[in-house]
Amino acid sequence: MTGVVTMEVTGRSPKQLAWQRLRTNKTALVSFAVIVFYLVVALLAPVICSVLGISPYRLDGAALNDYGLPKGSFGGISGEHWLGVEPGTGRDIFARLIYGARVSLFVGIVATALTTAIGVVIGVFAGYKRGLADSIVGRVMDLTLAFPSFLLIIALTRPFTQRLEALGVPEGNPARITYIILVLATFGWVYVARVVRGQTLSMREREFVEAARASGATTRRIIFGELLPNLWAPVIVIVSLSLPGYVATESTLSFLGLGLMQPAASWGVMLGDSVRYYRADPTYLFIPGVALIILVMAFNLLGDAVRDALDPKADRQNLL
């Protein structure tokens, strides 16, 4: 008599399937490791600089020659200065690089959090209520998208920074950072709201929403208790793709002289200063540029991987 082998079949939730796809994606794992490395280094920047005996603000004239350029080859790279020193000041590039990561990641994370929170709430509300509320929100989104946001950011930097300082925000770089975060959230929430609104329109007619409505649940209960928990997939994708864009935007504004100013440590400030020395000291331009490219690429690749993992129509052959 032939024995019958039985195998227990267990179902997996969409979250488990998405996590399984993500774990088998080597690009996602490498990108995640790079992002974690950047975050850890940025958080521990003061500790690292203290252990190595370096500072992002200390001037070191002994590391420069008579022309104000770093002594030695490759921008003055040595055992004392791992990535060389800045031309003209002698400040340690490695110290400024890891401190600059703190600024860029802080601006990107806070701006993304504000953008996502505002866009999700407005998008869910407009998609669920429809009617007049949806029309008003739609016109506001169209009006916001019609503005040349980048030109407005450039034009309004000085007056809005002065206004923030008058309201009590510390002068200088703190006011500039606050302005950048607020203006990114002002123009960024629209893209989140459009995606969430579209998802809500298709979800508001589902059985679980109809059941909640029939049971007498309030609008607030349906939005925050039924709809929002089922919108986590597109929201995660939006966050993973928005954050690198905000990091790059902060660096671009600082490069143009509209973000942080000297002596603050910022990748954009470093790139802006390096333009004057790109022929005499190309290493100074290369190091912060490559650091920014790696971080943005890691976020983008991870965002693409998350999007593929959350797609229910993704290829499941890797899971067999």
C-alpha positions in Angstrom: 0.0 0.0 0.0 1.4 3.3 -1.1 1.6 5.9 1.6 0.1 9.3 1.0 2.3 12.3 1.9 0.2 15.3 3.0 1.6 18.8 3.1 0.1 21.5 5.1 -0.7 24.6 3.0 -0.6 27.8 4.9 -1.9 31.0 3.5 0.1 34.2 3.6 -1.2 37.7 3.9 -0.3 40.5 1.4 2.2 41.9 4.0 3.9 38.5 4.3 4.1 38.1 0.5 5.5 41.6 0.1 8.1 41.0 2.8 9.1 37.7 1.1 9.6 39.4 -2.2 11.6 42.2 -0.6 13.9 39.8 1.3 14.8 38.0 -2.0 15.6 41.2 -3.7 19.4 41.7 -3.4 19.2 45.2 -4.7 16.8 46.1 -2.0 18.9 44.6 0.7 22.1 46.4 -0.5 20.2 49.7 -0.8 18.8 49.3 2.7 22.2 48.5 4.1 23.6 51.7 2.5 20.8 53.8 3.9 21.2 52.4 7.4 25.0 53.0 7.2 24.3 56.7 6.3 21.8 57.1 9.1 24.1 55.5 11.7 27.1 57.6 10.6 25.0 60.8 10.6 23.6 60.1 14.1 27.0 59.2 15.5 28.9 62.1 13.7 29.8 63.9 17.0 31.0 60.7 18.5 33.1 59.7 15.4 34.7 63.2 15.2 35.5 63.1 18.9 37.1 59.7 18.7 39.2 60.7 15.6 40.0 64.1 17.0 38.6 66.0 14.1 36.1 68.8 13.7 34.0 70.2 10.8 34.8 73.7 11.9 38.4 73.7 12.9 40.8 75.5 10.6 44.1 73.8 9.8 46.4 76.2 8.0 49.3 73.7 8.4 47.5 71.3 5.9 47.6 74.0 3.2 50.4 75.2 1.0 51.3 78.8 0.2 48.5 79.0 -2.4 45.8 77.8 0.0 45.6 74.4 -1.6 45.9 71.1 0.3 49.4 69.7 0.7 50.1 66.4 -0.9 48.1 64.5 -3.5 44.4 63.8 -3.8 43.3 66.9 -1.8 45.5 66.3 1.2 44.3 62.8 2.0 46.4 61.4 4.9 46.2 59.4 8.1 45.1 62.6 9.9 42.6 63.7 7.3 41.0 60.6 5.7 39.3 62.5 2.9 41.6 65.5 2.7 40.9 69.1 3.7 39.1 72.0 2.2 41.1 74.4 0.1 41.4 77.8 1.6 40.3 76.8 5.1 42.0 73.4 5.9 38.8 72.0 7.5 38.5 68.3 7.5 36.3 67.0 4.6 35.4 63.7 6.3 34.1 65.6 9.4 32.1 68.0 7.2 30.8 65.2 5.1 29.3 63.2 8.0 27.9 66.4 9.6 26.5 67.4 6.2 24.6 64.0 6.1 22.9 65.0 9.4 21.5 68.2 7.8 20.5 66.6 4.5 18.8 63.6 6.1 17.1 65.8 8.8 15.6 68.1 6.1 14.6 65.1 3.9 13.0 63.1 6.8 11.1 66.0 8.3 9.9 67.4 5.0 8.8 63.9 3.9 6.9 63.3 7.2 5.0 66.7 6.9 4.3 66.1 3.2 3.0 62.6 3.7 0.9 63.5 6.8 -0.8 66.5 5.0 -1.2 64.7 1.7 -2.6 61.5 3.1 -5.2 63.2 5.3 -6.4 65.6 2.6 -6.4 62.9 -0.1 -8.4 60.5 2.0 -10.9 63.1 3.0 -11.4 64.4 -0.6 -11.7 60.9 -2.0 -14.2 59.7 0.6 -16.4 62.8 0.8 -16.4 63.6 -3.0 -18.9 66.2 -4.0 -18.1 69.8 -3.1 -15.1 68.9 -0.8 -13.5 66.9 -3.5 -14.0 69.7 -6.0 -12.5 72.3 -3.7 -9.5 70.1 -2.9 -9.0 69.4 -6.6 -8.9 73.0 -7.6 -6.5 73.8 -4.8 -4.2 71.0 -6.0 -4.4 72.2 -9.6 -3.6 75.7 -8.5 -0.6 74.5 -6.5 0.7 72.5 -9.4 0.4 75.4 -11.7 2.9 77.5 -9.7 6.6 77.2 -10.8 7.6 75.9 -7.4 11.4 76.0 -7.8 11.3 79.6 -9.0 9.1 80.6 -6.1 11.4 78.9 -3.6 14.3 80.9 -5.0 12.4 84.2 -5.1 10.8 83.9 -1.6 13.9 82.7 0.3 15.0 86.1 1.7 11.6 87.6 2.6 10.2 84.4 4.2 13.5 83.7 6.1 13.3 87.2 7.5 9.7 86.7 8.4 10.6 83.4 10.3 13.3 85.2 12.1 10.8 87.9 13.1 8.5 85.2 14.5 11.3 83.9 16.8 13.1 81.4 14.7 16.9 81.7 15.4 18.6 83.8 12.7 20.8 82.3 10.0 20.8 78.6 9.2 18.0 77.5 11.6 15.6 79.9 9.8 16.8 78.8 6.4 16.3 75.1 7.3 12.8 75.9 8.6 12.0 77.7 5.4 13.2 74.8 3.2 11.2 72.3 5.2 8.0 74.4 5.1 8.2 75.3 1.4 8.9 71.6 0.4 5.8 70.5 2.4 3.7 73.3 0.9 4.4 72.2 -2.7 4.9 68.5 -2.0 1.7 67.4 -0.3 -0.2 67.7 -3.6 1.6 64.7 -5.2 0.8 62.6 -2.2 -2.8 63.7 -2.0 -3.5 62.9 -5.7 -2.3 59.3 -5.3 -4.1 58.8 -2.0 -7.3 60.3 -3.4 -7.3 58.0 -6.4 -6.8 55.0 -4.1 -9.6 56.1 -1.8 -12.0 56.6 -4.7 -11.6 52.9 -5.6 -11.7 51.8 -2.0 -14.7 53.7 -0.7 -17.2 51.4 -2.4 -15.6 48.2 -0.9 -17.7 45.9 1.3 -15.9 46.7 4.5 -16.5 50.5 4.0 -20.1 49.9 3.2 -20.4 47.7 6.3 -18.9 50.4 8.5 -21.2 53.0 7.0 -24.2 50.7 7.6 -23.3 50.2 11.2 -23.4 53.9 11.8 -19.7 54.6 12.0 -18.8 58.3 11.8 -16.8 59.8 8.9 -13.8 60.1 11.1 -14.0 56.5 12.2 -14.3 55.3 8.6 -11.4 57.5 7.4 -8.9 56.8 10.2 -10.1 53.3 11.1 -11.0 51.7 7.8 -9.4 53.6 4.9 -6.1 54.7 6.2 -4.9 51.3 7.4 -5.5 49.9 3.9 -3.5 52.7 2.2 -0.1 51.8 3.8 1.2 50.2 0.6 1.1 53.3 -1.7 2.1 55.6 1.2 5.3 53.6 1.8 6.2 53.8 -1.9 5.6 57.5 -1.9 7.7 58.0 1.2 10.6 55.9 -0.2 10.6 57.9 -3.5 10.0 61.4 -2.0 12.7 61.4 0.6 15.7 61.2 -1.8 14.2 64.0 -3.9 14.0 66.3 -0.8 17.6 65.4 0.1 18.7 66.4 -3.4 16.6 69.6 -3.3 18.2 70.7 0.0 21.7 70.2 -1.5 20.7 72.0 -4.7 19.4 75.1 -2.7 22.6 75.1 -0.6 24.6 74.8 -3.8 22.8 77.9 -5.2 23.4 79.8 -2.0 19.7 79.7 -0.9 20.1 77.0 1.7 22.6 76.7 4.5 25.5 79.2 4.6 29.1 78.9 5.7 30.5 77.7 8.1 27.6 75.2 8.3 28.5 71.7 7.2 26.2 70.8 4.2 26.7 68.7 1.1 25.3 71.6 -1.0 27.6 74.1 0.6 30.6 71.8 0.0 29.6 71.4 -3.7 29.1 75.1 -4.1 32.5 75.9 -2.7 34.2 73.1 -4.6 33.3 74.7 -8.0 36.0 77.3 -7.4 38.7 74.6 -7.0 37.5 71.9 -9.4 40.6 72.2 -11.5 43.2 72.6 -8.8 41.5 70.1 -6.4 38.9 67.9 -8.1 38.8 65.6 -5.1 36.9 68.2 -3.2 34.2 68.2 -5.8 34.2 64.4 -6.2 33.8 63.3 -2.6 30.5 65.1 -1.6 29.1 64.6 -5.1 29.6 60.8 -4.9 28.2 60.7 -1.4 25.1 62.4 -2.5 24.7 60.2 -5.6 25.1 57.0 -3.6 22.5 58.1 -1.0 19.9 59.2 -3.6 20.4 56.1 -5.7 20.0 53.9 -2.7 16.7 55.5 -1.8 15.5 55.3 -5.4 16.4 51.6 -5.8 14.8 50.7 -2.4 11.7 52.6 -3.4 11.5 50.7 -6.7 12.0 47.4 -4.9 9.3 48.3 -2.3 6.9 49.2 -5.1 7.5 45.9 -6.9 7.2 44.0 -3.7 3.8 45.6 -2.9 2.5 45.0 -6.4 0.0 42.0 -6.2 0.7 41.2 -9.9 4.4 40.9 -9.4 6.2 37.8 -10.5 5.9 35.1 -7.8 8.3 32.6 -9.3 10.9 33.5 -6.8 8.6 32.5 -4.0 8.2 28.9 -5.2 
